Amino acid sequence: MIRLRILDILEEQNHTKYWLYKQMDLSYQNFNRIVNNETSSIRFDNLEKLSTILQCPIGDLFEIINTENLDEMG
């Protein structure tokens, strides 16, 4: 499973979700779904915005989670 690392990156950069929300120009509901990995898709323009605002390569926004470990835990 792939997840977005937005909250991790914000913490590393000492920024808040609210700070990012103000930069993104999205509804709070859509923003919150993206940040909390509650969406199954994300638009390329939103990925580009995230990459630019957080000043990181797009690839750094993603992390692969081993789903076998999740199955064993739940």
Short mmCIF file of the C-alpha atoms (twelve columns), coordinates in Angstrom:
data_MODEL
# 
_entry.id   MODEL 
# 
loop_
_atom_site.group_PDB 
_atom_site.id 
_atom_site.type_symbol 
_atom_site.label_atom_id 
_atom_site.label_alt_id 
_atom_site.label_comp_id 
_atom_site.label_asym_id 
_atom_site.label_seq_id 
_atom_site.Cartn_x 
_atom_site.Cartn_y 
_atom_site.Cartn_z 
_atom_site.pdbx_PDB_model_num 
ATOM 1  C CA . MET A 1  0.000   0.000  0.000   1 
ATOM 2  C CA . ILE A 2  1.216   3.508  -0.786  1 
ATOM 3  C CA . ARG A 3  0.664   6.341  1.639   1 
ATOM 4  C CA . LEU A 4  1.448   10.031 1.558   1 
ATOM 5  C CA . ARG A 5  4.041   11.230 4.070   1 
ATOM 6  C CA . ILE A 6  2.676   14.755 4.321   1 
ATOM 7  C CA . LEU A 7  2.285   14.790 8.114   1 
ATOM 8  C CA . ASP A 8  5.796   13.372 8.546   1 
ATOM 9  C CA . ILE A 9  7.273   16.039 6.271   1 
ATOM 10 C CA . LEU A 10 5.360   18.802 8.040   1 
ATOM 11 C CA . GLU A 11 6.730   17.615 11.368  1 
ATOM 12 C CA . GLU A 12 10.282  17.450 9.983   1 
ATOM 13 C CA . GLN A 13 9.925   21.017 8.701   1 
ATOM 14 C CA . ASN A 14 8.188   22.328 11.847  1 
ATOM 15 C CA . HIS A 15 5.067   23.332 9.930   1 
ATOM 16 C CA . THR A 16 1.444   22.726 10.852  1 
ATOM 17 C CA . LYS A 17 -1.422  21.219 8.886   1 
ATOM 18 C CA . TYR A 18 -3.101  24.600 9.042   1 
ATOM 19 C CA . TRP A 19 -0.071  26.275 7.454   1 
ATOM 20 C CA . LEU A 20 -0.165  23.801 4.575   1 
ATOM 21 C CA . TYR A 21 -3.940  24.088 4.237   1 
ATOM 22 C CA . LYS A 22 -3.655  27.861 3.749   1 
ATOM 23 C CA . GLN A 23 -1.067  27.299 0.994   1 
ATOM 24 C CA . MET A 24 -2.983  24.609 -0.891  1 
ATOM 25 C CA . ASP A 25 -6.201  26.424 -1.888  1 
ATOM 26 C CA . LEU A 26 -8.418  23.348 -1.351  1 
ATOM 27 C CA . SER A 27 -11.579 22.843 0.661   1 
ATOM 28 C CA . TYR A 28 -10.702 21.727 4.177   1 
ATOM 29 C CA . GLN A 29 -12.579 18.464 3.647   1 
ATOM 30 C CA . ASN A 30 -10.538 17.537 0.552   1 
ATOM 31 C CA . PHE A 31 -7.307  18.741 2.123   1 
ATOM 32 C CA . ASN A 32 -7.926  16.682 5.262   1 
ATOM 33 C CA . ARG A 33 -8.651  13.536 3.229   1 
ATOM 34 C CA . ILE A 34 -5.364  13.908 1.351   1 
ATOM 35 C CA . VAL A 35 -3.275  14.627 4.444   1 
ATOM 36 C CA . ASN A 36 -4.833  11.773 6.440   1 
ATOM 37 C CA . ASN A 37 -4.515  9.247  3.581   1 
ATOM 38 C CA . GLU A 38 -8.279  8.857  3.335   1 
ATOM 39 C CA . THR A 39 -8.410  9.156  -0.461  1 
ATOM 40 C CA . SER A 40 -7.723  6.646  -3.196  1 
ATOM 41 C CA . SER A 41 -6.505  9.224  -5.721  1 
ATOM 42 C CA . ILE A 42 -4.813  12.607 -5.880  1 
ATOM 43 C CA . ARG A 43 -4.604  15.034 -8.771  1 
ATOM 44 C CA . PHE A 44 -1.233  15.690 -10.384 1 
ATOM 45 C CA . ASP A 45 -1.605  19.430 -9.826  1 
ATOM 46 C CA . ASN A 46 -2.082  18.814 -6.083  1 
ATOM 47 C CA . LEU A 47 1.050   16.651 -6.020  1 
ATOM 48 C CA . GLU A 48 2.934   19.433 -7.784  1 
ATOM 49 C CA . LYS A 49 1.649   22.014 -5.269  1 
ATOM 50 C CA . LEU A 50 2.648   19.805 -2.338  1 
ATOM 51 C CA . SER A 51 6.096   19.258 -3.786  1 
ATOM 52 C CA . THR A 52 6.603   22.987 -4.379  1 
ATOM 53 C CA . ILE A 53 5.219   24.164 -1.038  1 
ATOM 54 C CA . LEU A 54 7.097   21.529 0.979   1 
ATOM 55 C CA . GLN A 55 10.209  21.999 -1.194  1 
ATOM 56 C CA . CYS A 56 10.762  18.296 -1.727  1 
ATOM 57 C CA . PRO A 57 10.827  15.956 -4.717  1 
ATOM 58 C CA . ILE A 58 7.450   14.393 -5.493  1 
ATOM 59 C CA . GLY A 59 8.870   10.944 -4.711  1 
ATOM 60 C CA . ASP A 60 9.565   12.032 -1.119  1 
ATOM 61 C CA . LEU A 61 5.823   12.510 -0.593  1 
ATOM 62 C CA . PHE A 62 5.218   8.760  -0.855  1 
ATOM 63 C CA . GLU A 63 6.005   5.732  1.276   1 
ATOM 64 C CA . ILE A 64 5.270   2.080  0.594   1 
ATOM 65 C CA . ILE A 65 3.695   0.274  3.536   1 
ATOM 66 C CA . ASN A 66 4.007   -3.503 3.764   1 
ATOM 67 C CA . THR A 67 0.381   -4.678 3.757   1 
ATOM 68 C CA . GLU A 68 1.329   -8.132 5.062   1 
ATOM 69 C CA . ASN A 69 2.315   -6.560 8.379   1 
ATOM 70 C CA . LEU A 70 -0.972  -4.652 8.508   1 
ATOM 71 C CA . ASP A 71 -2.942  -7.890 7.955   1 
ATOM 72 C CA . GLU A 72 -1.083  -9.599 10.804  1 
ATOM 73 C CA . MET A 73 -1.777  -6.675 13.163  1 
ATOM 74 C CA . GLY A 74 -5.501  -6.393 12.441  1 
# 
